Amino acid sequence: MNLEIKEVKTGRELKQFIYLPSKIHKDHDNWVPPVYSDEWTFFNPKKNRAFDHSTTILYLALKEGRIAGRIMGIINHKYNKAHNEKDGRFCFLETWDDFEVARFLLEAVEEWAFSHGMKHLVGPLAFSDKDPQGLLIEGFHQPVVIASNCNFPYLVDFLGKAGFSKKVDLVVYTLKVPETIPDIYRKISERTLRNHPELKLVSLTSRLQLKKYVRPVLQLVNETFKDIYGFSAMEEVEMDEFAKRYLMILDPRFLKVVENREGEVVSFVLAMPDISKGIIKSRGKVFPFGFIYILRSQKKTRQLNLLLGAIRQDYRNSGLDAIMGMHIFESAQKAGFTHIDSHLELETNVKVRAEMEKMQGKVYKRFRIFKKDIVTLPEEVEKETAKATGS
């Protein structure tokens, strides 16, 4: 079998890397293409600040001279230093149903990570938890949500055969929007505001107002998520880039913010109407007409997707979670949504999971991040070393 690894170095090769999944998933009904304008920004070190604190590599696999797979390797130095880790990461692994190609790609990143002093390889995990992470292991027939991976079951099997095991799972809940908000939420909300007269719920009505809250909200995320696996704090310039990416498609009705007397954001939840069908119809291209399909899908969908949420540490266990839940349910109800997707939650995040289950949420998807120790040289490298040293 004639297999070859090629490092992506040219614009043409990057284009092949970005568009390869559209060929692999051509007949995959459940696959949602990426927004390609976002992809070009993501893989551009001049536009994506995450490259500033990371070492990366992109590989294409060629079989009999034809492109047969892809993978990205990342070493997030900022994260590794903060958490005292020696982890290399792999992400954006794509192949047809061919284990040899998948193993070839994984071993290439393994060798690359080892050459940079890493002791473990984990993934799929990109720069941070805000990027798609984990392989889907349950819920293959469920609709795909933006910023989450979509893969065939065979890819999960390939990782097991290549010596990878479970690092951590992430679960996704589906919640029915109730026809009437349970009284318990109203009572807890009223009691919380009565006990904390310094707090107020902010109602947003315009994207201009929403823009004002981007940095305060993401700064709270930095504070709250700092110990969450895979999370990397965002610098202000990254916050602005994040806002630029999502602001056009966010609806101010679905950002719920609680402020204290000083105007500090102490709690928030952010959701958005599902746009997957619009992206599928646009084939991932926003222009010239793709944005019309995306905006239409926002109006037609009955699914609301949770994106982010946080409560400041000194206000936890005070009832703010009930306020957030009640008001997001109310807005979803008024807008005609029937169900909510929780997005990915670490299986170990028992507090958030308890909240989801208190609201009658059911796990309907599960993703897995895998790990493999690389404290010894991969087999092929050992052979080459032995040959070179004559041992």
N, C-alpha and C positions, 0 to 999 in steps of 0.2 A: 504494500500500500504506500503510495507516494504522498506523504504529508509534509507540509512546510509551514513554518511560522513566519509571519511578516509583521514587523513593527510598523504601526501607522505613522507616517512622516509627512505625507503630502496631502493637499486639499482633496485630491481625487480619492485617496485611500480613506480619508475621514468620511467622505460622502458614502463610500461603500460600507464603512462601519455603521454609519447612522441609518442607512436605508436597508441593511441586510434583514432586520426583523420583519419588514413588510413582505419579504419573499418567503421567509420561514413560516409566517403566520397567515399566508395568503388565503388558506381555506379554513382558518380558525375563526369560527363565528363569534367567539367571545372576546377576541383580541381588540384592544383599542390602540390605535397608533399614537405615538407621542405627537405633541405640537412641534412640528419640525423647526420652526423659528426658535423655540425654546431650546431644542437640542443643539442647534448651532451655537447658541449662547453658552449653554452648559459646557460644551467641550472646547470652548475657546478660553485659554488661560488669560487672555487680555480682558475678558469680560466676566469671567467667573472667579471671584476672589478666593474661593476655596483652594485654587491651585497655589496660592501664595504660601500656604503652610502645608503643602502636600507634595510628595513625589509620586508621579503617575506614569503609567505606560498603557498603550492601547495595542492589542494584537489582533490580527486576522489570521485564521487558519485556512490554508489552501490544500485542497485534496485533488490530486490529478490536475493541478493548475487552476482549479476553480475555487472561489471563496466558499468555505463550508462552515464557518463559525467565527465568532468574535468573543472578546473578553477585555475587560479593563482591570488593571491592577492599581491600587491606591495605598500609599502609606501616609496616613494623616498624622503628621508629626505633632501638631498642637494637641490632638486628642491623646495620642500615646504618651506624651510628656505629662499631661494633666492626670492621666489615669495609671501612669507607670506601667505601660504595656509595650509589648514588642509584637504588635499585630500588623500584618499586611492584610489587605482586603481585596476581594475580587467582586466584580459587579458587571452587569450588562452581558452576562454569559448567554449566548444564543447559538444553537446548532440545530440541524435537523436530527432525526432519530438515529444518531451515530455515536456510540459510546467512545470509540477511538478518537474521534475529533474532540469531543468534550474533555477526555482525559489529557489529550495533547495540549489543549488550551490551559487547563487547570495546572498541569505540570510546568508549563512555561511561566505562569505567574508565580507558582511556588518557587521555582528556581530564582526568578527575579527578586522576589521578596527575601529569600535567603541571602542573596548576594548583597542586600541592603541591611543585613543584620537582624531580620525578623525571625521570630521563633514560632509564630502561629500564622495561619491563613484563615480568615473568617469571611463570610459572605453568604448570599449577596448583600453587600453593604457599601454604599458609595461614600461621599464626603461626610454625610450626616444622616440623621434619621428623617430629615425633611425630604430626602431623595427616596425613590422606591427602594424597599429593602425586603429581604427574605424571598424565598420561593414559596409559591402557593402549594400547600400540601392537602388542604381540604377546601371544598367549595368550588371545584373546577367549573361547574356549570352555572355559577352565579355571575351576575353582571360585574364587569370590571369598573373600578372607580379610578379617577385621575390620581396620579402620583402613587400607584401601587402596581406591582408586577403581575404579569399574566404569562404563565408558562404551561407547557404540556407536562403531564405526569412523568414522562420518561426522564426529564431533567432531574427530578428528585431522585429517581433510581440511579442515575449516573453518578451523582455526588456520593451516594452510599457505596457504590462499587469503587469509587476513586479514593475511599478511605476517610471520607468526611462523616462527622456525627453531629448530633444536635448541639448547638450553642444555646439558643433560646428561641421560643415560639412567640409569635404575636397573633392576637385574636382580633376578629372584627365582629361587632354586634350589629344586629338589625333590630330596630325599635319601631313599634307601631305608634303612629301619632294618635293619641286618644281623642275620641269625640268630645269628651269633656275633661278638663284638667282635674285630676284627683284633689279632693279637699286638703289632703295632707300637705301637698306642696304649697297651697295658698296659706295654710296655717303656719307652716315653718317659715315661709317668706315674710309674712306679716310680723311674726315674732322676731325674726332676725333684724328687720329694719327698726322694730321697736327697741330692741336691745342695743342697736348700734345706730343711734340717730345721726351720727356723723357720715353715714353712708347714703349714697343715692344711686339709683339706676339711671343710666344715661340712654335715652332713646335717640337713635340716629335716623336721619331721613335722607341724607345725601352722601354722595361719594366724596365730596369735599370734607365733610365731617369725618368720614371714615379715614381719609388720608391723614388727618390730624392724629389719629390714634395708632398709626402703624408702629412708630418707634416705642411709645409707652407699652403697647401690648407685647411687642417682641422683646423688650427689655424684661418684662415680667416673665416671659417664657424662658429667657436666659437664666433668671434667678431660680425659677421653679424646676426646670428640667436638668439642671447641672449634673445631677447624679443618675440620670436616666441613661441606660446603655445606648451607645451610638450617638448621643447628642453632642453637637458642637455649638458653642455659643456663637451668636451672630454679632459681627461688628456693625456699626451704624451704616457703613456703605453697603454691607450685605442686606441689611434691613430695607434700605432704599431700593436695592435691586429686586428683592422679594416682592416689595410693594408694586414696583413697575410691572412685574410679571403677572400679578394676580388682580391688581386694582380694577382693571377694566371689566372683569367678570364677577367681582364681588358685589353682593347686594347688601346695602347698609341695614336692611331689616333684620339680617341674620348675624349681626355683630352685637352682642349684649355685653355692656361694660358697667362695672360698679366702681365708683370713685369714692375716695374719702374726702374730708373737709378741705384738705390741701390740694385737691384735684389730682391725686395720684391714683393710678389704676391699680386696684387691689384684686380684681377678679374680672374674667371675661370668658366668653365662648364665641367662637367664630364658625359659621357653617356657610355652605353655598349649595345652590341647586345643582343637581348632577348634570354634567354636560357631555357625558360619554357618547351618547348617540349623535350629538352634533359633531364631535371630533371624528367619529367613524364616517359620517356622511361627507365631511370636509376632507377626509383622508389625511388629516393632520396638518393641512395647509390653511392658515388663517386668511390669506389673500389669494385671489381677489374676492372670493365669495364665501370662504370658509367661516368667517366671523358671523355671517348671517345665519348659517346653520347652527352655530354654537349658541348664539343668542336665542334662536327659536327653541332649541332643545331645553334651555333654561326655563322657558315659559311652559313647555309641554310636560316636562318631567314631573313625576309625583314623588321623587326621592330627593331628600335633603341630605347632604354629606357634611358631617362634622369635620373640621380641619384642625382646629387648635382650641385649647382651653387651659386656663390656669387660675389658681387662687394663691394669693400671697401667703407666706407661711404663718404670719401672725393672725390671719383670718381663717385658717383652716378649722374645720369642725365647728363652724359658727352658723351654718345654714346657707352659706352663699351658693353651695352647689344646688340646693333646692331652688333658689331664686333663678339661677342660670337655666336649670332644667325647665322650670315652669314657663319662663318667658320665651325660650327657644321653641317649646311645644306650642305655646299660644301663637307665635308668629307662623310656625309651620302649619298649624291648623287653619289660620286665616288665609294663608296662601294656597290652601288646597292640597298640601302634601299628605301622603298616606303613611310614609315610613321614612326612617332615618338610618343612615349608615354611620357607624361610630368611627370609621377609619381604624388604623392599626393601634392596638394597645398591647404593651408588653404583658405576657401572661403572668408575670410576677408583680404587676402593678395592682395589688389587691384592692386598694382604695377606689381607684377608678372603676375596676371591674365590679365592685360591690355597688357602686352608683348605677352602672349600666343594668345590673340585674334587679336593682330596686325599682327601676323603670320598666321592668319586664323585658329587658333586652335578651336576645338569644344569640349565641355564637353561631355564625353561619359561614365564616371563612377562617382559615388558619394559615399563617405564613411561618416559615422556619429559616433562621439564620444558622448556617453550618460552621463547623470549625475543624481544623486539622493541625496537628503539631508538625512543625518543620524544623525540629531541633537537630535533625541529621540531614545530610545531603540527599536529595532525591536520587533514585537508583541510577538514572542515566548520567547524572553529574559525577556520581561515585565511579562509574565505569571510566568516564573521561579522565578523571583525576588519577585513577590507578594506571591508566594507559600512559599518561604524561609522566608519571613518576616511576614507571617501570615496576610497580609493586604487584 
